[in-house]
Amino acid sequence: MKKLKNTGQKNKYKEPGLGIIPVVILGIFVLLWQALVDLLKIQPFILPSPIKVFKALYDERRLLLTHTLVTVGEALAGLGIAIVLGIIFGLLMGYYKPVRVALYPVFVITQTIPLIILAPLFAVWLGFGFLPKIIIVVLMCFFPISVTFTQDLIKPDEDMDNILKVMGAGKWKSFRLARIPQALSGLFSGLKIAVTYSITGAVISEWIGAKEGLGIYMTRAMTSFKTAVLFADVVIIIVLSLALYKLVEIIEKKVTKNLEYV
């Protein structure tokens, strides 16, 4: 097996230094935020300064870590189930048109129901344990994975289809050799959306009722007017979402790199 020699083309599109732009923008935002709070003398319970938020992160680090681990566990469990189901149903809908016609509208309808309404129902039916929270995460993450994967699976590639047909490949072999590899970009696009939803879904489910987790910790901070702690909670949620997103990007690059071998 030989790797395609396209390093020159890759280097052509590399623009070093651009990756630091978001960091600079974030730094400017934090500085402006700090300056605004100091100049206007805004009370901490209304808008805490970044310094107070970082102090809350440090002071509450042990408690925040405990709640973070609970939320991450719920998010990863639901995300894992959603990935498996999303790939399975994506393949079924991409390969069998009747399945796609039957299920696709149902999946779309499920997305029109606000999960903030379903969460209390699951709590009533299933209690306040681990299961209802996983279901909420699955419902939030499943749709983008299955739909983006399906959409790329059904995209026609007439040249490749004709080549495989001439070579005597059947429907399944053509689907496996041509459609699935080309649909991986769609699958990873859905995964990037889903991983950010997973943390949000876990937090939303904890708002309704939980003993531990960033969601319940957030509601306690709000009712206690501990706004700095509330912001610290939000910072953790953002960092977790970005970390999962970056992880998917890394996996995507590795998979794409392997597909460069011919």
KEKE-3310 file (N, C-alpha, C; in steps of 0.2 Angstrom, whole numbers, plus 5000, padded with zeros to 4 digits):
npx = (5004:5003:5006:4997:5005:5003:5008:5013:5002:4995:5003:5002:4990:4991:4990:4999:4998:4985:4977:4979:4971:4957:4960:4966:4955:4946:4954:4954:4940:4939:4947:4940:4928:4932:4936:4924:4916:4924:4924:4911:4907:4900:4889:4894:4885:4877:4884:4899:4916:4929:4940:4934:4927:4936:4942:4932:4931:4943:4941:4930:4934:4935:4922:4916:4923:4918:4905:4907:4912:4901:4892:4899:4900:4887:4885:4894:4890:4877:4880:4888:4879:4870:4879:4881:4868:4865:4874:4870:4856:4858:4865:4855:4845:4852:4855:4843:4829:4815:4815:4821:4811:4801:4806:4813:4805:4799:4810:4813:4801:4802:4812:4805:4799:4801:4815:4815:4803:4801:4810:4805:4794:4801:4807:4796:4791:4803:4810:4823:4835:4850:4846:4835:4842:4852:4844:4839:4851:4854:4843:4846:4858:4857:4850:4857:4868:4863:4856:4865:4874:4866:4862:4874:4877:4867:4871:4874:4887:4891:4901:4910:4900:4897:4910:4912:4901:4904:4915:4908:4903:4891:4876:4877:4891:4895:4890:4897:4910:4910:4900:4900:4914:4914:4904:4909:4914:4902:4897:4906:4904:4891:4894:4902:4893:4885:4893:4894:4881:4879:4884:4876:4864:4865:4866:4854:4845:4848:4844:4830:4829:4840:4854:4867:4879:4883:4872:4862:4870:4872:4859:4857:4867:4861:4849:4855:4861:4874:4883:4896:4900:4891:4894:4907:4903:4897:4908:4916:4907:4908:4921:4922:4914:4921:4932:4928:4924:4936:4942:4935:4938:4952:4951:4944:4954:4964:4957:4954:4967:4971:4963:4969:4978:4981)
npy = (4994:5011:5028:5042:5055:5070:5081:5093:5100:5101:5109:5120:5126:5128:5139:5146:5152:5157:5150:5155:5166:5165:5163:5176:5184:5179:5183:5197:5199:5195:5204:5216:5213:5213:5226:5233:5229:5234:5248:5252:5248:5236:5225:5210:5200:5202:5204:5195:5198:5192:5189:5185:5175:5165:5164:5158:5146:5140:5140:5132:5120:5106:5102:5106:5097:5085:5086:5088:5076:5067:5073:5072:5058:5054:5061:5055:5042:5043:5048:5038:5028:5035:5037:5024:5020:5030:5028:5015:5017:5026:5019:5010:5018:5024:5014:5007:5012:5012:5011:5023:5032:5029:5031:5043:5055:5053:5055:5068:5074:5071:5080:5092:5093:5101:5097:5101:5099:5086:5081:5082:5073:5061:5060:5058:5046:5037:5041:5049:5045:5038:5034:5042:5053:5049:5045:5058:5064:5055:5057:5070:5069:5059:5062:5072:5064:5053:5059:5067:5058:5049:5058:5060:5047:5044:5052:5054:5046:5045:5041:5033:5023:5018:5013:5003:4995:4990:4983:4972:4973:4971:4978:4980:4979:4990:5000:4999:5001:5013:5022:5023:5026:5040:5046:5048:5060:5067:5060:5063:5077:5077:5071:5081:5090:5083:5080:5092:5094:5084:5087:5098:5092:5083:5092:5099:5089:5087:5098:5096:5087:5080:5073:5075:5083:5095:5102:5102:5108:5121:5126:5127:5136:5147:5149:5153:5165:5165:5170:5171:5158:5151:5156:5150:5137:5137:5140:5128:5119:5124:5122:5108:5104:5110:5102:5089:5091:5094:5082:5074:5080:5077:5063:5062:5067:5057:5046:5051:5052:5039:5035:5040:5031:5021)
npz = (5000:4996:5001:4996:4988:4993:5000:4996:4991:5003:5011:5004:5008:5021:5034:5045:5062:5062:5070:5083:5083:5088:5102:5105:5103:5113:5124:5123:5125:5138:5145:5142:5148:5162:5163:5161:5172:5183:5180:5180:5192:5195:5204:5211:5212:5202:5190:5190:5190:5179:5186:5199:5195:5191:5203:5210:5203:5208:5222:5223:5218:5222:5224:5212:5204:5208:5204:5190:5185:5187:5177:5166:5165:5162:5150:5142:5142:5136:5124:5118:5116:5107:5096:5092:5088:5079:5069:5065:5061:5052:5042:5038:5033:5023:5014:5012:5004:5007:5021:5024:5020:5028:5041:5042:5042:5055:5064:5061:5066:5080:5084:5084:5096:5112:5122:5135:5139:5138:5148:5162:5161:5159:5171:5179:5175:5175:5186:5196:5193:5184:5172:5165:5162:5153:5142:5138:5134:5123:5115:5111:5104:5094:5082:5074:5071:5064:5053:5046:5042:5035:5024:5017:5013:5004:4993:4976:4967:4952:4943:4951:4954:4942:4938:4947:4944:4932:4935:4941:4954:4967:4974:4988:4989:4981:4989:5001:4997:4990:4994:5009:5013:5007:5015:5027:5030:5032:5043:5053:5054:5060:5072:5078:5081:5089:5100:5107:5110:5119:5132:5135:5135:5146:5156:5156:5159:5172:5178:5180:5190:5201:5211:5210:5199:5186:5182:5192:5202:5196:5197:5211:5213:5207:5214:5226:5224:5220:5209:5204:5206:5198:5185:5185:5184:5171:5163:5165:5158:5145:5142:5143:5132:5121:5122:5120:5107:5100:5102:5093:5081:5081:5080:5067:5059:5060:5054:5042:5037:5036:5026:5015:5010:4996)
capx = (5000:5007:5002:4997:5010:5000:5010:5014:4996:4993:5007:5000:4984:4993:4991:5001:4996:4978:4975:4979:4966:4952:4963:4967:4948:4944:4958:4951:4934:4939:4949:4934:4923:4935:4936:4917:4914:4928:4923:4904:4906:4894:4889:4896:4879:4874:4889:4905:4922:4933:4944:4930:4925:4942:4943:4926:4934:4948:4939:4925:4937:4934:4915:4915:4926:4914:4899:4909:4913:4894:4889:4903:4898:4880:4885:4898:4885:4871:4883:4890:4873:4868:4883:4880:4861:4865:4877:4865:4850:4861:4866:4849:4841:4856:4855:4836:4825:4809:4817:4822:4805:4797:4809:4816:4800:4798:4815:4812:4796:4805:4816:4801:4797:4807:4817:4814:4796:4801:4814:4801:4790:4805:4808:4790:4791:4809:4813:4828:4842:4854:4843:4832:4847:4855:4839:4839:4857:4853:4838:4849:4864:4855:4847:4862:4873:4860:4854:4871:4877:4862:4862:4880:4876:4863:4873:4876:4893:4889:4907:4912:4895:4898:4916:4911:4896:4908:4919:4904:4901:4884:4873:4880:4898:4896:4888:4902:4916:4910:4896:4902:4919:4912:4899:4912:4914:4895:4896:4910:4900:4886:4898:4905:4887:4882:4897:4893:4874:4879:4885:4870:4858:4866:4865:4847:4841:4850:4840:4824:4830:4847:4857:4874:4880:4884:4865:4859:4875:4870:4852:4859:4871:4856:4845:4859:4864:4881:4884:4902:4900:4886:4899:4912:4900:4896:4915:4917:4903:4911:4928:4920:4911:4926:4937:4925:4924:4943:4944:4932:4943:4958:4949:4943:4961:4967:4953:4955:4974:4971:4960:4974:4982:4978)
capy = (5000:5017:5034:5047:5061:5077:5085:5100:5103:5102:5114:5126:5128:5129:5146:5146:5158:5158:5146:5159:5172:5164:5165:5183:5187:5178:5187:5204:5199:5194:5211:5221:5211:5215:5233:5235:5228:5239:5255:5253:5245:5231:5221:5203:5195:5204:5202:5195:5199:5186:5187:5182:5168:5161:5163:5153:5140:5138:5139:5127:5115:5099:5101:5106:5091:5079:5087:5087:5069:5065:5075:5069:5051:5054:5063:5050:5036:5044:5050:5032:5025:5039:5036:5017:5020:5034:5024:5009:5019:5030:5014:5007:5023:5026:5008:5005:5018:5011:5013:5030:5035:5027:5034:5050:5060:5052:5058:5075:5076:5071:5086:5098:5092:5103:5092:5103:5097:5078:5079:5081:5067:5055:5060:5055:5039:5033:5043:5054:5042:5039:5032:5047:5058:5046:5046:5065:5064:5051:5061:5076:5068:5054:5065:5075:5059:5049:5063:5069:5052:5047:5063:5059:5040:5044:5057:5049:5047:5041:5039:5027:5018:5015:5009:4997:4991:4987:4978:4967:4974:4971:4984:4981:4980:4997:5004:4998:5003:5020:5027:5023:5031:5047:5048:5049:5067:5069:5057:5067:5083:5075:5069:5087:5093:5079:5080:5098:5093:5079:5090:5102:5087:5081:5098:5100:5083:5088:5104:5094:5083:5076:5074:5078:5085:5102:5105:5104:5113:5127:5128:5129:5143:5153:5151:5156:5171:5164:5171:5169:5150:5150:5157:5145:5131:5138:5139:5121:5116:5126:5118:5101:5104:5111:5097:5084:5093:5094:5075:5072:5083:5073:5056:5063:5068:5051:5042:5054:5051:5032:5034:5042:5026:5017)
capz = (5000:4995:5003:4991:4989:4991:5005:4994:4991:5010:5014:5001:5011:5028:5036:5052:5065:5062:5076:5089:5083:5093:5109:5106:5103:5119:5129:5123:5128:5145:5147:5142:5153:5168:5163:5162:5179:5187:5178:5181:5199:5195:5210:5209:5211:5195:5185:5193:5186:5177:5192:5204:5192:5192:5210:5212:5201:5212:5229:5223:5213:5223:5223:5205:5201:5209:5200:5183:5184:5186:5171:5160:5164:5159:5143:5138:5141:5131:5118:5115:5113:5101:5091:5089:5085:5074:5063:5063:5057:5046:5037:5036:5029:5017:5010:5011:5003:5011:5028:5025:5019:5034:5048:5042:5045:5062:5067:5061:5071:5087:5085:5085:5103:5116:5127:5142:5141:5139:5154:5167:5160:5160:5178:5182:5173:5177:5193:5196:5193:5179:5165:5161:5160:5147:5137:5136:5130:5117:5110:5108:5100:5089:5076:5070:5068:5059:5048:5042:5039:5029:5018:5013:5010:4998:4988:4970:4964:4946:4940:4955:4953:4935:4938:4951:4941:4926:4938:4943:4961:4968:4977:4994:4988:4979:4994:5006:4994:4987:4998:5016:5014:5005:5020:5033:5032:5035:5050:5058:5055:5064:5078:5081:5083:5094:5106:5111:5113:5125:5139:5136:5137:5153:5161:5155:5162:5179:5180:5182:5196:5202:5217:5208:5192:5185:5181:5199:5205:5193:5200:5218:5213:5205:5220:5232:5221:5220:5202:5202:5205:5192:5179:5185:5181:5164:5160:5164:5153:5139:5141:5142:5125:5117:5123:5116:5099:5098:5102:5087:5076:5081:5077:5060:5055:5059:5050:5035:5035:5034:5019:5010:5007:4991)
cpx = (5004:5003:5003:5001:5007:5002:5011:5008:4993:4997:5005:4994:4985:4994:4993:5000:4989:4975:4974:4974:4960:4954:4964:4960:4945:4947:4955:4944:4934:4942:4944:4929:4925:4934:4929:4915:4918:4925:4916:4902:4900:4895:4891:4890:4875:4878:4896:4911:4925:4937:4940:4928:4930:4943:4938:4928:4939:4945:4934:4928:4935:4927:4913:4918:4921:4907:4901:4909:4906:4891:4893:4901:4891:4881:4889:4893:4880:4874:4885:4884:4870:4872:4882:4873:4861:4868:4873:4860:4852:4862:4860:4845:4845:4855:4848:4832:4818:4810:4818:4816:4801:4800:4811:4811:4799:4804:4815:4806:4798:4809:4812:4798:4802:4808:4816:4807:4796:4805:4810:4796:4795:4807:4802:4790:4797:4812:4819:4835:4846:4851:4839:4837:4851:4850:4839:4845:4856:4849:4841:4854:4862:4854:4853:4867:4869:4858:4860:4874:4873:4862:4868:4880:4872:4865:4876:4883:4893:4896:4910:4907:4896:4904:4915:4906:4900:4912:4915:4902:4894:4882:4877:4888:4900:4895:4894:4909:4916:4906:4898:4908:4918:4908:4903:4913:4907:4894:4900:4907:4895:4889:4900:4899:4885:4886:4896:4886:4875:4880:4879:4865:4859:4864:4857:4843:4842:4846:4833:4824:4836:4850:4864:4874:4880:4877:4862:4864:4873:4864:4853:4862:4866:4852:4848:4862:4871:4883:4890:4903:4896:4891:4904:4909:4899:4903:4917:4913:4906:4917:4927:4918:4916:4931:4934:4925:4931:4945:4941:4936:4949:4957:4948:4949:4964:4964:4954:4962:4975:4968:4964:4978:4978:4982)
cpy = (5006:5023:5039:5053:5067:5082:5092:5103:5105:5108:5121:5130:5130:5137:5147:5152:5160:5155:5150:5165:5171:5165:5172:5186:5186:5182:5194:5204:5199:5201:5216:5220:5214:5222:5236:5234:5233:5246:5256:5251:5241:5227:5214:5199:5197:5202:5201:5196:5193:5184:5183:5175:5163:5159:5157:5146:5136:5136:5133:5121:5108:5098:5101:5100:5085:5080:5086:5080:5065:5067:5072:5061:5050:5056:5058:5044:5037:5045:5043:5028:5028:5038:5029:5017:5024:5031:5019:5012:5023:5025:5011:5012:5025:5020:5006:5011:5018:5013:5020:5034:5035:5031:5041:5055:5059:5055:5065:5078:5076:5077:5092:5098:5095:5098:5094:5101:5089:5077:5078:5074:5061:5054:5057:5048:5035:5035:5048:5051:5043:5038:5038:5052:5055:5046:5052:5066:5061:5054:5067:5075:5063:5057:5068:5070:5055:5053:5065:5063:5049:5051:5062:5052:5040:5049:5052:5051:5042:5038:5033:5022:5014:5010:5002:4992:4987:4981:4972:4967:4974:4977:4985:4982:4987:5001:5004:5001:5011:5024:5028:5028:5038:5050:5049:5056:5070:5066:5061:5074:5082:5074:5076:5091:5090:5079:5086:5097:5088:5082:5094:5097:5085:5086:5099:5095:5084:5094:5101:5090:5079:5077:5077:5079:5093:5106:5107:5109:5120:5130:5130:5135:5149:5154:5154:5163:5171:5164:5169:5161:5148:5151:5152:5138:5131:5137:5132:5117:5118:5122:5111:5100:5105:5105:5091:5085:5092:5086:5072:5074:5079:5066:5057:5063:5061:5046:5044:5052:5043:5031:5037:5037:5022:5011)
cpz = (5000:4997:4997:4993:4988:4997:5003:4993:4998:5012:5011:5005:5019:5029:5043:5055:5066:5068:5082:5089:5088:5100:5110:5107:5110:5125:5129:5126:5135:5148:5147:5147:5160:5169:5164:5169:5184:5186:5181:5188:5199:5201:5208:5208:5205:5190:5188:5188:5184:5183:5197:5201:5193:5199:5213:5209:5205:5219:5229:5219:5215:5222:5216:5201:5202:5204:5192:5181:5183:5179:5165:5159:5161:5152:5139:5137:5136:5124:5114:5112:5107:5095:5087:5085:5079:5068:5060:5058:5051:5040:5034:5031:5023:5012:5008:5010:5007:5019:5029:5024:5025:5040:5048:5045:5052:5066:5067:5066:5078:5089:5086:5093:5108:5121:5134:5144:5142:5146:5160:5167:5161:5167:5182:5181:5175:5183:5191:5195:5186:5172:5162:5159:5153:5141:5134:5131:5123:5112:5107:5103:5094:5082:5072:5067:5063:5053:5043:5039:5033:5023:5014:5010:5004:4992:4982:4968:4957:4943:4944:4954:4947:4935:4942:4948:4935:4929:4941:4951:4961:4972:4984:4994:4986:4985:4999:5003:4992:4992:5005:5017:5012:5011:5026:5035:5035:5042:5055:5059:5060:5071:5082:5084:5090:5101:5110:5114:5119:5132:5140:5138:5144:5158:5161:5159:5170:5182:5183:5189:5196:5209:5216:5201:5191:5184:5188:5203:5202:5196:5207:5218:5212:5211:5226:5230:5221:5212:5200:5201:5199:5185:5179:5182:5174:5160:5160:5159:5146:5137:5140:5134:5120:5117:5119:5108:5097:5097:5095:5081:5075:5078:5070:5056:5054:5054:5043:5032:5033:5027:5013:5007:5002:4989)
residu = (MET:LYS:LYS:LEU:LYS:ASN:THR:GLY:GLN:LYS:ASN:LYS:TYR:LYS:GLU:PRO:GLY:LEU:GLY:ILE:ILE:PRO:VAL:VAL:ILE:LEU:GLY:ILE:PHE:VAL:LEU:LEU:TRP:GLN:ALA:LEU:VAL:ASP:LEU:LEU:LYS:ILE:GLN:PRO:PHE:ILE:LEU:PRO:SER:PRO:ILE:LYS:VAL:PHE:LYS:ALA:LEU:TYR:ASP:GLU:ARG:ARG:LEU:LEU:LEU:THR:HIS:THR:LEU:VAL:THR:VAL:GLY:GLU:ALA:LEU:ALA:GLY:LEU:GLY:ILE:ALA:ILE:VAL:LEU:GLY:ILE:ILE:PHE:GLY:LEU:LEU:MET:GLY:TYR:TYR:LYS:PRO:VAL:ARG:VAL:ALA:LEU:TYR:PRO:VAL:PHE:VAL:ILE:THR:GLN:THR:ILE:PRO:LEU:ILE:ILE:LEU:ALA:PRO:LEU:PHE:ALA:VAL:TRP:LEU:GLY:PHE:GLY:PHE:LEU:PRO:LYS:ILE:ILE:ILE:VAL:VAL:LEU:MET:CYS:PHE:PHE:PRO:ILE:SER:VAL:THR:PHE:THR:GLN:ASP:LEU:ILE:LYS:PRO:ASP:GLU:ASP:MET:ASP:ASN:ILE:LEU:LYS:VAL:MET:GLY:ALA:GLY:LYS:TRP:LYS:SER:PHE:ARG:LEU:ALA:ARG:ILE:PRO:GLN:ALA:LEU:SER:GLY:LEU:PHE:SER:GLY:LEU:LYS:ILE:ALA:VAL:THR:TYR:SER:ILE:THR:GLY:ALA:VAL:ILE:SER:GLU:TRP:ILE:GLY:ALA:LYS:GLU:GLY:LEU:GLY:ILE:TYR:MET:THR:ARG:ALA:MET:THR:SER:PHE:LYS:THR:ALA:VAL:LEU:PHE:ALA:ASP:VAL:VAL:ILE:ILE:ILE:VAL:LEU:SER:LEU:ALA:LEU:TYR:LYS:LEU:VAL:GLU:ILE:ILE:GLU:LYS:LYS:VAL:THR:LYS:ASN:LEU:GLU:TYR:VAL)
# end
